[in-house]
Amino acid sequence: MRIFTFILLIAFGLLTFFLSSSVLFDWFGIRALEGNFVPFVVWINLLSAILYLIAAYLLIMKKKMAFTALIISLILLIIGNIVLQFYIKNGGLYELKTPKALLFRTIITVILTSLSYVILFRKKSI
């Protein structure tokens, strides 16, 4: 299960890093494809991507700080979801897919955090 979670963290982290950095730094014309992107959401996604990659490394090294890195990412994403709702209610421009994508990322992070908890903190039976 550790290798499976490691692969998920690496894949999700690299994909998120590529997409977020492409929007922020306008690589490959991806920014134009995104339309009305919400900058703070993209920054949270970029930070989460870095935390996923850090967590992957720590998980493969069997370090319990992997769980902490994912908790930090989860907290950032929850804050991002709350702030996004205020942003939308105050008339901020956004794409309809943004809240759904942020919620999806939050759910995936809950799953990855739960897996890392089971891997790193479960009691070994005799």
Backbone as a printed PyTorch tensor [residue, N CA C, xyz], in Angstrom:
tensor([[[  0.8270,  -1.1930,   0.0000],
         [  0.0000,   0.0000,   0.0000],
         [  0.8740,   1.2610,   0.0000]],

        [[  2.0680,   1.1550,   0.5820],
         [  2.9630,   2.3120,   0.6260],
         [  3.4120,   2.7060,  -0.7790]],

        [[  3.7600,   1.7310,  -1.5960],
         [  4.2100,   2.0160,  -2.9680],
         [  3.0600,   2.6030,  -3.7880]],

        [[  1.8650,   2.0430,  -3.6420],
         [  0.6890,   2.5500,  -4.3440],
         [  0.4330,   4.0200,  -3.9820]],

        [[  0.4730,   4.3330,  -2.6970],
         [  0.2520,   5.7140,  -2.2420],
         [  1.3760,   6.6220,  -2.7280]],

        [[  2.5990,   6.1280,  -2.7040],
         [  3.7430,   6.8780,  -3.2150],
         [  3.5290,   7.2470,  -4.6840]],

        [[  3.1140,   6.2770,  -5.4880],
         [  2.8890,   6.5220,  -6.9160],
         [  1.7670,   7.5300,  -7.1170]],

        [[  0.6880,   7.4060,  -6.3480],
         [ -0.4080,   8.3780,  -6.4350],
         [  0.0670,   9.7850,  -6.0870]],

        [[  0.8400,   9.9040,  -5.0200],
         [  1.3550,  11.2130,  -4.6080],
         [  2.2540,  11.8210,  -5.6780]],

        [[  3.1330,  11.0240,  -6.2420],
         [  4.0340,  11.5180,  -7.2910],
         [  3.2340,  11.9460,  -8.5190]],

        [[  2.3300,  11.0850,  -8.9690],
         [  1.5520,  11.3900, -10.1790],
         [  0.6810,  12.6330,  -9.9740]],

        [[ -0.0490,  12.6680,  -8.8790],
         [ -0.9300,  13.7990,  -8.6040],
         [ -0.1140,  15.0710,  -8.3670]],

        [[  1.0160,  14.9320,  -7.6780],
         [  1.8800,  16.0810,  -7.4090],
         [  2.4860,  16.6610,  -8.6760]],

        [[  3.0040,  15.8080,  -9.5480],
         [  3.6160,  16.3000, -10.7910],
         [  2.5840,  16.9210, -11.7240]],

        [[  1.4240,  16.2800, -11.8390],
         [  0.3640,  16.8300, -12.6880],
         [ -0.1030,  18.1830, -12.1580]],

        [[ -0.3240,  18.2620, -10.8540],
         [ -0.7690,  19.5140, -10.2360],
         [  0.2870,  20.5960, -10.3720]],

        [[  1.5480,  20.2150, -10.1800],
         [  2.6260,  21.1960, -10.3040],
         [  2.6990,  21.7480, -11.7220]],

        [[  2.6280,  20.8520, -12.7050],
         [  2.6890,  21.2790, -14.1050],
         [  1.5370,  22.2180, -14.4460]],

        [[  0.3170,  21.8070, -14.1090],
         [ -0.8470,  22.6220, -14.4730],
         [ -0.8650,  23.9660, -13.7380]],

        [[ -0.5880,  23.9430, -12.4420],
         [ -0.6110,  25.1880, -11.6600],
         [  0.4800,  26.1530, -12.1070]],

        [[  1.6800,  25.6440, -12.2720],
         [  2.7730,  26.5270, -12.6810],
         [  2.5560,  27.0270, -14.1070]],

        [[  1.9470,  26.2100, -14.9510],
         [  1.6640,  26.6410, -16.3320],
         [  0.6760,  27.7990, -16.3560]],

        [[ -0.3140,  27.7560, -15.4860],
         [ -1.2890,  28.8560, -15.4150],
         [ -0.6330,  30.1000, -14.8190]],

        [[  0.0780,  29.9310, -13.7170],
         [  0.6870,  31.0810, -13.0370],
         [  1.7400,  31.7740, -13.8840]],

        [[  2.5710,  30.9850, -14.5650],
         [  3.6950,  31.5510, -15.3000],
         [  3.4640,  31.5810, -16.8060]],

        [[  2.2350,  31.2590, -17.2150],
         [  1.8000,  31.3220, -18.6090],
         [  2.6920,  30.5070, -19.5420]],

        [[  2.9360,  29.2590, -19.1630],
         [  3.7070,  28.3560, -20.0060],
         [  2.7720,  27.6400, -20.9700]],

        [[  3.2010,  27.4600, -22.1870],
         [  2.5080,  26.6610, -23.1930],
         [  1.1120,  27.1770, -23.5290]],

        [[  0.8250,  28.4270, -23.2220],
         [ -0.4750,  29.0110, -23.5340],
         [ -1.6230,  28.4630, -22.7050]],

        [[ -1.3130,  27.7960, -21.6140],
         [ -2.3610,  27.1800, -20.7900],
         [ -3.1950,  28.2420, -20.0690]],

        [[ -2.5920,  29.3640, -19.7320],
         [ -3.3390,  30.4230, -19.0350],
         [ -4.5460,  30.8710, -19.8600]],

        [[ -4.3630,  31.0310, -21.1660],
         [ -5.4610,  31.4660, -22.0360],
         [ -6.5850,  30.4350, -22.0610]],

        [[ -6.2420,  29.1710, -21.9480],
         [ -7.2500,  28.1090, -21.9460],
         [ -8.0800,  28.0880, -20.6600]],

        [[ -7.5090,  28.6050, -19.5970],
         [ -8.1740,  28.5590, -18.2990],
         [ -9.2570,  29.6140, -18.1280]],

        [[ -9.2360,  30.6520, -18.9070],
         [-10.2630,  31.6970, -18.7700],
         [-10.0880,  32.4920, -17.4940]],

        [[-11.1740,  32.6480, -16.7350],
         [-11.1560,  33.4390, -15.4960],
         [-10.6680,  32.5830, -14.3260]],

        [[ -9.3720,  32.3450, -14.2900],
         [ -8.8360,  31.5540, -13.1830],
         [ -8.7200,  32.4330, -11.9410]],

        [[ -8.7660,  31.7990, -10.7860],
         [ -8.7000,  32.5020,  -9.5080],
         [ -7.2780,  32.3270,  -8.9800]],

        [[ -6.4780,  33.4130,  -8.9680],
         [ -5.0530,  33.2710,  -8.6210],
         [ -4.7780,  32.5920,  -7.2820]],

        [[ -5.5260,  32.9330,  -6.2270],
         [ -5.2090,  32.3230,  -4.9320],
         [ -5.4750,  30.8110,  -4.9480]],

        [[ -6.4380,  30.3650,  -5.7280],
         [ -6.7060,  28.9260,  -5.8470],
         [ -5.5380,  28.2430,  -6.5610]],

        [[ -5.0210,  28.8770,  -7.5940],
         [ -3.9000,  28.2880,  -8.3310],
         [ -2.6520,  28.2410,  -7.4400]],

        [[ -2.4280,  29.2780,  -6.6330],
         [ -1.2880,  29.2670,  -5.7060],
         [ -1.4400,  28.1610,  -4.6620]],

        [[ -2.6490,  27.9740,  -4.1440],
         [ -2.8800,  26.8960,  -3.1800],
         [ -2.6120,  25.5450,  -3.8490]],

        [[ -3.0490,  25.3940,  -5.0920],
         [ -2.7910,  24.1540,  -5.8220],
         [ -1.2900,  23.9230,  -6.0050]],

        [[ -0.5510,  24.9810,  -6.3190],
         [  0.8930,  24.8520,  -6.4980],
         [  1.5650,  24.4460,  -5.1830]],

        [[  1.1730,  25.0800,  -4.0830],
         [  1.7270,  24.7120,  -2.7780],
         [  1.3740,  23.2660,  -2.4260]],

        [[  0.1500,  22.8770,  -2.7380],
         [ -0.2550,  21.4930,  -2.4730],
         [  0.5660,  20.5150,  -3.2990]],

        [[  0.8390,  20.8610,  -4.5430],
         [  1.6530,  19.9930,  -5.3930],
         [  3.0360,  19.7720,  -4.7730]],

        [[  3.6380,  20.8430,  -4.2980],
         [  4.9500,  20.7230,  -3.6570],
         [  4.8550,  19.8510,  -2.4060]],

        [[  3.7860,  20.0470,  -1.6360],
         [  3.5930,  19.2370,  -0.4270],
         [  3.3360,  17.7670,  -0.7700]],

        [[  2.6330,  17.4820,  -1.8730],
         [  2.4350,  16.0910,  -2.2980],
         [  3.7750,  15.4330,  -2.6180]],

        [[  4.6410,  16.1650,  -3.3130],
         [  5.9430,  15.6070,  -3.6850],
         [  6.8280,  15.4040,  -2.4590]],

        [[  6.7860,  16.3430,  -1.5280],
         [  7.5280,  16.1940,  -0.2710],
         [  6.9910,  14.9830,   0.5040]],

        [[  5.6610,  14.8790,   0.5750],
         [  5.0420,  13.7600,   1.2900],
         [  5.4120,  12.4220,   0.6490]],

        [[  5.4830,  12.3860,  -0.6760],
         [  5.8650,  11.1490,  -1.3660],
         [  7.2720,  10.7210,  -0.9490]],

        [[  8.1890,  11.6680,  -0.9560],
         [  9.5650,  11.3640,  -0.5490],
         [  9.6000,  10.8760,   0.9070]],

        [[  8.9170,  11.6050,   1.7840],
         [  8.9160,  11.2340,   3.2010],
         [  8.2450,   9.8800,   3.4330]],

        [[  7.1960,   9.6070,   2.6730],
         [  6.4910,   8.3330,   2.8130],
         [  7.3860,   7.1590,   2.4100]],

        [[  8.0930,   7.3110,   1.3090],
         [  8.9600,   6.2260,   0.8490],
         [ 10.1280,   6.0200,   1.8180]],

        [[ 10.4950,   7.1080,   2.5330],
         [ 11.5530,   7.0080,   3.5510],
         [ 10.9900,   6.5860,   4.9160]],

        [[  9.6690,   6.3340,   4.9560],
         [  8.9610,   5.9070,   6.1730],
         [  9.0170,   6.9530,   7.2850]],

        [[  8.9710,   8.2070,   6.9000],
         [  8.9880,   9.3120,   7.8600],
         [  7.5630,   9.7670,   8.1340]],

        [[  7.2340,   9.9240,   9.4020],
         [  5.8790,  10.3150,   9.7870],
         [  5.5310,  11.7460,   9.3970]],

        [[  6.5310,  12.5390,   9.0520],
         [  6.2710,  13.9130,   8.6050],
         [  5.5100,  13.9440,   7.2800]],

        [[  5.4470,  12.8240,   6.5690],
         [  4.6430,  12.7450,   5.3350],
         [  3.1900,  13.0520,   5.6610]],

        [[  2.7210,  12.5020,   6.7640],
         [  1.3450,  12.7610,   7.2030],
         [  1.1570,  14.2460,   7.5000]],

        [[  2.1280,  14.8570,   8.1520],
         [  2.0510,  16.2820,   8.4820],
         [  2.0030,  17.1400,   7.2170]],

        [[  2.8180,  16.7980,   6.2320],
         [  2.8090,  17.5500,   4.9680],
         [  1.4350,  17.4810,   4.3120]],

        [[  0.8040,  16.3270,   4.3650],
         [ -0.5190,  16.1850,   3.7640],
         [ -1.5930,  16.9020,   4.5820]],

        [[ -1.4400,  16.9180,   5.8880],
         [ -2.3800,  17.6780,   6.7330],
         [ -2.2820,  19.1670,   6.4060]],

        [[ -1.0740,  19.6600,   6.2310],
         [ -0.8910,  21.0800,   5.8690],
         [ -1.5580,  21.3570,   4.5290]],

        [[ -1.3780,  20.4780,   3.5640],
         [ -2.0250,  20.6390,   2.2630],
         [ -3.5410,  20.6340,   2.4200]],

        [[ -4.0470,  19.7350,   3.2250],
         [ -5.4920,  19.6390,   3.4460],
         [ -6.0350,  20.9170,   4.0890]],

        [[ -5.3240,  21.4470,   5.0540],
         [ -5.7430,  22.7050,   5.7000],
         [ -5.7640,  23.8400,   4.6820]],

        [[ -4.7270,  23.9240,   3.8530],
         [ -4.7000,  24.9590,   2.8020],
         [ -5.8840,  24.8220,   1.8570]],

        [[ -6.1940,  23.6010,   1.4730],
         [ -7.3050,  23.3720,   0.5460],
         [ -8.6550,  23.7000,   1.1860]],

        [[ -8.8270,  23.3650,   2.4430],
         [-10.0770,  23.7020,   3.1370],
         [-10.2270,  25.2130,   3.2360]],

        [[ -9.1540,  25.8950,   3.6110],
         [ -9.1840,  27.3650,   3.6560],
         [ -9.4890,  27.9100,   2.2630]],

        [[ -8.8660,  27.3340,   1.2440],
         [ -9.1090,  27.7650,  -0.1270],
         [-10.5660,  27.6100,  -0.5250]],

        [[-11.1880,  26.4960,  -0.1370],
         [-12.6060,  26.2820,  -0.4290],
         [-13.4790,  27.3450,   0.2420]],

        [[-13.1760,  27.6560,   1.4940],
         [-13.9570,  28.6540,   2.2260],
         [-13.7820,  30.0320,   1.6020]],

        [[-12.5470,  30.4090,   1.3470],
         [-12.2740,  31.7320,   0.7590],
         [-12.8820,  31.8330,  -0.6410]],

        [[-12.8380,  30.7450,  -1.4020],
         [-13.4330,  30.7490,  -2.7360],
         [-14.9300,  31.0190,  -2.6630]],

        [[-15.6050,  30.4610,  -1.6730],
         [-17.0420,  30.7180,  -1.5270],
         [-17.3100,  32.1940,  -1.2510]],

        [[-16.5100,  32.8220,  -0.3900],
         [-16.6500,  34.2640,  -0.1460],
         [-16.3570,  35.0570,  -1.4190]],

        [[-15.3300,  34.6470,  -2.1380],
         [-14.9410,  35.3050,  -3.3910],
         [-16.0920,  35.2570,  -4.3890]],

        [[-16.7210,  34.1020,  -4.5220],
         [-17.8350,  33.9290,  -5.4550],
         [-19.0380,  34.7650,  -5.0170]],

        [[-19.3560,  34.7210,  -3.7270],
         [-20.5090,  35.4660,  -3.2100],
         [-20.3300,  36.9780,  -3.3540]],

        [[-19.0830,  37.4290,  -3.4150],
         [-18.8080,  38.8580,  -3.5750],
         [-18.6150,  39.2470,  -5.0430]],

        [[-18.9980,  38.3690,  -5.9490],
         [-18.9950,  38.7110,  -7.3660],
         [-17.6810,  38.5180,  -8.0890]],

        [[-16.7540,  37.7710,  -7.5040],
         [-15.4740,  37.5180,  -8.1750],
         [-15.6580,  36.6670,  -9.4170]],

        [[-14.8440,  36.9390, -10.4270],
         [-14.8980,  36.1590, -11.6650],
         [-14.2110,  34.8100, -11.4650]],

        [[-14.8630,  33.7640, -11.9740],
         [-14.3040,  32.4230, -11.8480],
         [-14.9370,  31.5320, -12.9120]],

        [[-14.3080,  30.4240, -13.1760],
         [-14.8610,  29.4140, -14.0750],
         [-15.7330,  28.4700, -13.2440]],

        [[-16.7960,  27.9660, -13.8250],
         [-17.6990,  27.0670, -13.0990],
         [-16.9950,  25.7990, -12.6190]],

        [[-15.9390,  25.4040, -13.3210],
         [-15.2270,  24.1800, -12.9380],
         [-14.3370,  24.3880, -11.7070]],

        [[-14.0330,  25.6310, -11.3450],
         [-13.0890,  25.8950, -10.2500],
         [-13.5480,  25.3240,  -8.9120]],

        [[-14.7770,  25.6130,  -8.4490],
         [-15.1890,  25.0350,  -7.1580],
         [-15.2130,  23.5080,  -7.1770]],

        [[-15.6380,  22.9340,  -8.2980],
         [-15.6810,  21.4710,  -8.4070],
         [-14.2740,  20.8800,  -8.3720]],

        [[-13.3590,  21.5090,  -9.0930],
         [-11.9830,  21.0170,  -9.1370],
         [-11.3140,  21.1300,  -7.7600]],

        [[-11.5770,  22.2300,  -7.0560],
         [-10.9850,  22.4090,  -5.7290],
         [-11.5680,  21.3960,  -4.7410]],

        [[-12.8600,  21.1380,  -4.8400],
         [-13.4760,  20.1260,  -3.9850],
         [-12.9140,  18.7360,  -4.3040]],

        [[-12.7540,  18.4310,  -5.5820],
         [-12.1670,  17.1510,  -5.9940],
         [-10.7600,  17.0000,  -5.4130]],

        [[ -9.9350,  18.0440,  -5.5300],
         [ -8.5620,  17.9990,  -4.9990],
         [ -8.5830,  17.7980,  -3.4870]],

        [[ -9.5340,  18.4400,  -2.8180],
         [ -9.6440,  18.2950,  -1.3630],
         [ -9.9910,  16.8550,  -0.9980]],

        [[-10.9280,  16.2500,  -1.7190],
         [-11.3180,  14.8610,  -1.4490],
         [-10.1440,  13.9150,  -1.7020]],

        [[ -9.4340,  14.1150,  -2.7950],
         [ -8.2530,  13.2840,  -3.0880],
         [ -7.2190,  13.4230,  -1.9710]],

        [[ -7.0410,  14.6450,  -1.4850],
         [ -6.0660,  14.8780,  -0.4120],
         [ -6.5080,  14.2100,   0.8850]],

        [[ -7.8080,  14.1960,   1.1690],
         [ -8.3150,  13.4660,   2.3390],
         [ -7.9760,  11.9780,   2.2020]],

        [[ -8.1720,  11.4320,   1.0200],
         [ -7.8710,  10.0110,   0.7820],
         [ -6.3750,   9.7440,   0.9420]],

        [[ -5.5340,  10.5840,   0.3400],
         [ -4.0820,  10.4020,   0.4460],
         [ -3.6040,  10.5630,   1.8890]],

        [[ -4.1970,  11.5110,   2.6100],
         [ -3.8370,  11.7230,   4.0150],
         [ -4.2390,  10.5130,   4.8470]],

        [[ -5.4260,   9.9840,   4.5890],
         [ -5.8900,   8.7950,   5.3130],
         [ -4.9920,   7.5900,   5.0350]],

        [[ -4.6360,   7.4040,   3.7720],
         [ -3.7320,   6.3000,   3.4220],
         [ -2.3870,   6.4480,   4.1210]],

        [[ -1.8590,   7.6590,   4.1380],
         [ -0.5560,   7.8560,   4.7870],
         [ -0.6550,   7.5990,   6.2910]],

        [[ -1.7870,   7.9660,   6.8920],
         [ -1.9790,   7.6990,   8.3230],
         [ -1.9550,   6.1890,   8.5850]],

        [[ -2.7050,   5.4450,   7.7830],
         [ -2.7640,   3.9850,   7.9540],
         [ -1.3750,   3.3740,   7.7620]],

        [[ -0.6620,   3.8350,   6.7570],
         [  0.6690,   3.2930,   6.4580],
         [  1.6680,   3.6030,   7.5710]],

        [[  1.6360,   4.8320,   8.0660],
         [  2.6770,   5.2690,   8.9910],
         [  2.3650,   5.0420,  10.4670]],

        [[  1.0810,   4.9690,  10.8190],
         [  0.7310,   4.9330,  12.2300],
         [ -0.0330,   3.6810,  12.6760]],

        [[ -0.3210,   2.7880,  11.7570],
         [ -1.0670,   1.5830,  12.1620],
         [ -0.2040,   0.7130,  13.0670]],

        [[ -0.8840,   0.0580,  13.9760],
         [ -0.1850,  -0.8610,  14.8700],
         [  0.0450,  -2.1780,  14.1580]],

        [[  1.2490,  -2.6480,  14.2400],
         [  1.5880,  -3.9400,  13.6310],
         [  1.1270,  -5.0550,  14.5890]],

        [[  0.3510,  -5.9820,  14.0670],
         [ -0.0770,  -7.1060,  14.9060],
         [  0.9880,  -8.2030,  14.8540]],

        [[  1.0180,  -8.9840,  15.9100],
         [  2.0510, -10.0350,  16.0290],
         [  1.7010, -11.2240,  15.2080]]])
